[in-house]
C-alpha cells in the first residue's frame, strides 16, 4: 500500500474549497455509465419508438373534464 500517496491525497482534498470538494464528490460517486434522461428521450425520438401514437385517434379535447 502506498501510504505516502494516500496521505498526500488527503492533504490535497482537505485543502480544497467547499465547491471543489463538491465537484470532486460528484466526479467520484456519480455513476455516469447510465444514459441520461436527455439521451433516453433522444433515443426514443430518433428510434421512432412512439411513432405509432401519431396514428391513434384523439380521444380527448380541451373541453373534456373539469377545469383545474
N, C-alpha and C positions, 0 to 999 in steps of 0.2 A: 504494500500500500504506500502511496506517495503522500505521506503526512504533510510535508512542506508545501506541496501543491494545494492540498485541502486548506491548510492554514492561510495560505496566500489568497485563495479564493474567498474565504470567509472575511478576511480583511477588506478585500475589494468590495464585496457585497455590502458589508457594514458601512462602507464609505459612500455608497450610492444615495442619491436623494430619494424621497418617497416616490416620486414619479418614475424614476429609473428602476426602483425595486418593483413597482407595479408592472412595468413593461417586462422586466426580467421574469417575473412570475407568470405573466401571460405567455411568454415565449416558452417557458419550461413546462407549464402544466396544461396548456391548451392543445388538445389533440386535433390537429388540422388534417388528419387523414380522412375525416368525413367531409363530404361535399357540403357547401354552404346552402342556405335556403335559396339564394340567388342562382347558384349552379343548378339546383334541382328544378327551379322554375324554367330556367333556360333549356334544360334537357327536355322537360315536358313540352315546352312550346316548339322547339325545333324538331323534336322527335314525333310531333303530331299525335301525342298520346290522348289528347282530348278533342281532336277534330270531329269525332262522332257527335259531339254536342251541338255542332252547327246544324245538324240535320234533325234535331229534336224539335218538336213543336213548342211554342211559347205558351206555357200553361198559366202563367200569372202575369198580371199587369200592375201598374202603379195604383190602380183603383181597387185592387183586391185587399181584403183585410182591413184592419183598423189602423188609423194613423198613430204613430208613436209620439 
